[in-house]
Structure formats: C-alpha cells, structure tokens
C-alpha cells in the first residue's frame, strides 16, 4: 500500500483560482483575505477580530487591510487567553467576549478564504497524482481545503459517504440526505485537521465557564452531530438567509447550510442566541433566549493553535489519526508532500514515531519539498534506523509532471 501525506505546500501549488490567489500558508491567511472580494463583503463577519487587533496591536480598523500575522501564533494567543481560567477571569467580561468572538470569526474566515480560492477549475497537480494512484492507495492530509476531495470525487468515483473513513449523520447534496452511493474506489482520504466541508452545530466558548459548548441546548456531543457538505446548485437555508449560489462542489459561501430540521429541537421550544451574551449583559445575568429556529452550523476544523485540540466531537478526529497511524505502520512507502513537520506540531511527530514503532522493517519515506534535504535530515535524526529517508528537492508541481 502506498501512502501520501500532504501539507499546506501541496495545496499552495493550486494556480487556477479565478481570484488569482493561491491557498495560503500559515503566514499568508490574513494577507489573502485582504486581497479577496470577501474583505469588502459586509456579511463576512470580522468586527470582533478587527477590534481585537486594534486593542492588542494598535492597528486601527482603517489599517486592518494591510495587517498580517502568522495564524498559528495569533490564534494560539487568543486560545490561551480565553481558555486559561486565571487569565480569562482577570479580564473584563466585555474583553473575554470580544476575544472569544474573534476566535470564532477566525474559524469561519479561514474556511471562507479557502472556499473563495478553490471555487474554480480542479487542481491540475492533484488530478495528475490521483489518476496515477493504485486503487489501494491512502491519502492523508493536514489541509482544510477540499481541492483533493473534489478531484477524487470527479476522477475516481470516490464518495464522501465512506471515502473519509468517517460516519456522518447526514450529507448535504442539493438537500440533506442520509447517505450517498458508496465509493467505486478503495482510495481513502484522511483529513487530520478536519475539513471546510465537515460541519457541526454552531458552538462557542461560554465565557463564564471557560468551556466550549454547542450554542443550542438541544444538541449534545453524544449524538455525534457531524455532517458533510458536498454540493448545492441552489440556495440553501442558512443564517438569516445569507446563502449564495455559484460555488463548485465541496465549496460554499461564508455561511454553510443549517442543520437538518430533525436535529434542531431546543429546550422546551427555545434556543440561545447565536454565540453567547452581548458584552453589555452583567456577569450574573441569564442568557437571553429567542424562539427556537434553525440550528446553524460551522466548519469542523482543528484550530491552528500550538496545542491542537478540537474540544467538541474530538472522537471523530481521534478516529482519523488512529487510521492514519495504522496505514503508515503497514505501508510500503510514505511520500510526504509539502509538509515541513514544524517543531511545534508535536502530534505529527508523534504520529510518525508511533507508526514506525509498530513496524517490523524500516519505513521507506520519500520527501517532496523545495527544502527536502533539510527536512530529510530532521526526520532521519528523529526516526533513526526506523526509517530510510529519500529527499527529492522539488515542488509538488514538478513531482507530478510525468504523471498521466
């Protein structure tokens, strides 16, 4: 079995976006946002993010369009601020609310940036690779985008119903359905950090408890409300009817579809407001309630923070990582494309270490990267005799040039 492991460098090779922008690396997300049309779209929410940057960086809202920062460093700062009880409780309630809202806006914004960029022709480089794969190949990615998903769907008969190795409660394909046809290929795609088209009910941090929870009290983790968006050729129901048509499969406008009505029951006919209380409510005040309506969704992605956790429905992510470890432990060759194994991504290093420990022979590793030599040295130092590393100093686009 052949296993491929993709990082942001692989999707960054996509050069066919009508926007003229490539999927960004960690240092380019905010720069990409400011170049996209969504940066002037009043329905794309960034108000709390803009205010947080103003208050912590001294960047005025008028200059937000030229501000840029590494998303992992930036979001880690917010995550540690609102999830560390002593630090969070030391903040005025309004500041806690603002920081949490900025974090939530970033999750939506990251997905929206990728959806706007990938809303174009299929990725040529992924297409060439996918067409050349043996049918038992397994693909692992750290990327949230759906460029690879779409290529698999359009060229190999791959289906999201079983192609991700996950079980979804329902899938959205021109309406909510319980299942889609099974894949006609045994190629599987494991997404270790979630995906822009995986959806869960809207959640947020309760600033009084420091815990992330679903906003609708009628939705619980025990029901595993994990959904998958495939395509919609017409407008769908979403927050304040803000859907827009004209997106390619696996991509959508800023607001994903509401959950199916059958999952929308609240407590005695009521549900809490989108997000948590406005900042002018007193600390001791009750949550404001509104008549029950549709349950909104948000992307199921692992936030880019140093200590990567998803907090809700973590069992789904754990299941994906477990399958990845099993595949690497059993494969004939592992090809790493566009992923640099940063020192802070301890879980990725742990994945390789554990997989190698389960093998009876050294892992054959092929590294595709413009800086392949340096990465190969770090991998060899870490894995020792448990792996044989072959560096190929080239970009992903060069690597696939000879493929059909």
N, C-alpha and C positions, 0 to 999 in steps of 0.2 A: 504494500500500500504506500502511495506517495502522499505526503502531507505538505501543504503550503501554509506559511504563517505570514500574514500581511500586516504592515503598519501604515502609518499616515503617508509615508513616502510613495507607496504604491498608488493610492488614490490621487495623490498630488500630481500624478502624471496625466490625469484627465485634462485634455486640452480642447474639448469640443463643446464646452458650455456656451450657450448664447450670451451669457453675461460677460464672457471674455476672462473670467476669473477661475482659477484652479481651486480645488478643495484645499483649504489652508492647513498649514502645520500649526503647532500649538502657539507659535509666536505671531500668527497671522490672522487669527479669527476676527478680532475687532477691526483690523485693517480691511479685511474682506467685507465685513458688514458695512463699513462706511463707503465702500465702492459699489455696493448693490442698491438696487431700487428700493428695497425694504427699509433702507435707512431714512427715507423720507415718507414712509407709509405710517400714518397716524394710528393704524390698527395694530401695528407691531409694537408691543409694549416694552419700553426701555426707561420709563420715567424714574423708577427707583434706582436702576443701575446708574443712570446719569447723575442722580443726586448723591449716590454713594461715592462715585468717583469725584464729584465736586467736593464732598466733605472730607475725603481721605487723601486725595491727591492734589487738591487745589486747582482742579481743571474745571473751568466754567462750562456750563451747558453749551455755550457757543463754540467752545473749542473741543467738544467731545468728538467731533468728526475727524480730528487728527490724533486723538489719543489711541495708544495701542499698548498692549501688555501681554505677557505670556499667560494663557488662560489657566494653566495649572497653578502657577504661583498666585494669580489673582483670586481664583475660586477657593484655593486652599486657605487663603487668608480669611475669607468670609466664612467658610465652613468651620474653621477652628474658632472663630469669634462667636458664632451663634450656637455651636454645639458643645462649647466648654462652659459648663454651668456657672462657674465663678465669674468668668469674663462676661458671659451673656447677662447675668443678673446685675452686674455692675453698670450696665448700660441703661439709659432711659428707655422706657418701653417703645417710644417712637423710633429710636435708633435701632432697637432689636427688630422691629417690624420692617424698617427700611432695608436692613442688611439681608433679612430673610427673603424679602420680596425681590431684591436684586439678584440673589442666588437663583430663585425660581425663574426670573426673567432670563437669566443666562441659559438655563436649560432649554427653554423654548427658543431662544435666539440661536443657540448653536445648531439645533435641528433645522431651524428656518434657513440659516445661512447655507447649509448643505443641500437642503431641498431646492433652493433657488439655483444653486450652481449646477446640480446634477439634473436639472429639468431641461435636458437636451438629448442629443443622439447618444446611443450606448457608448461605453468606453471601449475604444479600439484595443487597448492593451489587455484589458481583462478578457475581451472577446477572443483574442488570439490564444491566450492561455487556456481558457475554458474549452475551446473547441479541440484542443490537443490532449485534454485530460483522459486518462483511463477511467473507466466507469466506477472504480472503487476508490478514487481519489477523495481526499478530505481537505477542506479549506477552512482555515482558522483565521480570524481577523480581529484586530483591536479597533477597527474603524467603525464609526457610527453610520457612515453613509451607506447607500443602497446601490451603488454602481455595480458591484459584483453580484448582488442579488438579482438585479434586473437582467444582467447578461445571462446568468444561469437560467432564469425563467424563460428568456426568449430564445436561447440556443440549445438547451439541453433537456427541456421538458421537466425542469426542476420546479417543485411546487413548495410554497411556504408552509403548507399543512404539515408536512413531515420533513421538509428539507433543512430546517433549522435544528432538528433534534429536540424540539420543544413542543409541548402541547398547549395550544391556545384555546381559550374559552370560545372565542368566535373570531372570524376573519371578515374584513371589510373588502368586498369586491363588488362594486356597484350596489351595495347594500350589505347588511350583516348576514353572514351565513355561518353555519356550524362547522362546515368542512369544505374543502376544495378537493379536486382529484388528487390522488397520490402521485408522487414523482415518478416519472418514467426513467429516471436515472438514479443510481445509488450514490452519486456525489452528494455530500452533505456540507453545509456551511455552518460553522460555529462562530458566533459573534460574542467575544468575551466581555466586551464593554457595552452590550446592548445594541440597540439599533433605532434609528429615527422613525422607523415604521412599526416598532413594537410599542404598544400603548398600554397605559394603566390609568386608573381613575386619578383625577387631579388630586395632588397631595401637597402638603406644605409643612413647615415647622410650626408647631404650637409654641409660641414664644414664652408661654408660662411654664411649660413642662420640659422644653428643650428636646422634644421628640418629634420626629416626622410621622405624620399620620394622614390617612385619606380624609379629604375635606368633607365627604358625605358620610354621616354616621351609620348609614345603612350598608356600607361597603367594608368588608373585612379582608385581611390577608388570607384567612382560612379558605375563602372561596377562590383563591388564586385568580383574581380578575386580570388576566394577562391577555391582550388582544393583539391582532396583527392587521395592519393596513396594507392592502395590495394595490387597489386602483379604484378610481371613481371618475367616470366620464361625465357625471352630472354633479351638481352641488349637493352636499350632504348637510345634515343637521349638525350644527356646532354652536359654540358660544356666541350669543347674540346674532346668529345667522351670518357670521362673518366668513363663510366658506367662499372660495374662488375656484373656478374650474380652470382647465388648461394646463394640467400637470401630467407628466409622464407617470407610468406605473411606479409604485413604491415611493412616490413623492407627493407632497401636498403643500397647500398654503400654510401660513403660520399656525392656524388652528386645526388640529386633527378632528375627526368625527367624534360626536358624543358617544358614550357607551350605549349599547342596545337598551331599549326601554325595560327589558326584563331584569336588568341589573341595577335599575335606578331607584329602587324603593328606599325611602329615607325613614327616619324615626317618626312614627305617627303622622306621616304626611308632611314632614318638614325637613329642611336641609340647611346647613350653614352656608353663609356667603362664600363665594369664590375666594379662596385664601382665608386668612384669619382676620381678626377685627381691625377696623381702621385705627390709625395711630392715636386718634383723639379719645378713644374709649379708655376709661380708667382701668388700672391693673385688676381691680376686683370685679369689673363689670362682666356681665354674661355675654356669650357670643350672640350676635344679632342673628335672627332667624328670618327666613323668607319662605313662601310657599314652595313646596317641592317642585323641582323642574328636572330637566335632563342632567345627567351626571357627565361633566366634562372630562376629557382625557388629556394626558400629556405624554411626551416621549419617554420611553423606558430606556434611559441611557445611564451608564455609570459616570457620575460627575468626574471631571478631570481634576481630582484633588490628590495630594500626595498619598494619603491613606484611603485608597479607593474602596468605598463601601456603597451599596445602593440603599440600604436601610429598609426598604419595603420590597417584598417578593424576592428577597435575596436567594431563596432556594432555587429560583429559575437560573440565576447567574451561576450559582454553585454547581448546578447540574451541567451547565455548558462547560465550565472549567474542568469538571471531572471527566467529561467525554474527551476533551482536548488532551488531557494528560494520558488517558488510555490510548488514544490514537498515536501520540508521539512515542509512547513506550513500545508500540507494536510496529511502527512504520519501517519501511526500508530506507527512506531518505526524507529528511526535513529540509525544505527550501524556505529560507527567511527572506522576505522581500520588503524593503522599505521600512524596516523596524530596527531601531538602534539600541534597544534594551537599555534605557536610561537607568542610572544607578538608583533613582528614587522609585522605580517600578519594581518593588521587591516581589510582588506576586508573580510577575512574568518570569523573573529569575527562578523563583521557587517552582514554577511550572516545569521548566526545563530540568532542574535539578532532580525533582521527584520522578519525572518520566525516565530520565537516564538511570536512576537507581533501580528501576523496575526491569531494566533490560538485561539480557544475557550477553549482549555484544555491544560494542561502541555505537553510538548514534552517528549516522552519516549526515552531516549538516552542510548545506550549500548556502552561502550568504550572497545575496544580490543587493548591492548598495554602492553608491559612489565612494563611500568610505569603508569598503568591505574589509580592507586589511586591518584597520584599527579595531573594528567590531569583532573580527575573527580572533584577534589576539586576546580581547577581553573574554570572549566566550571560551576560548581554549584554556585560559588561566582559571576560569571559574569551574569548568567541567572536567578539566584534566583528561585522564585516559578514558573517561566515559563517553567521549565524543571525538570524532575526526572532523575538523572544520576546513572547508574549502572556500576561500574568498573569491568572488567574481566582481571585480571593480567596474561596475556599470550601473546605469539607470534601468529601471523596470522596462522602459520603452525599448532599450537596446536588447535586453534579455529576450523579449518576445518577438523580435524582428524576424527570426527564422521560422516562427510557428505558422501553422496554416491559418 
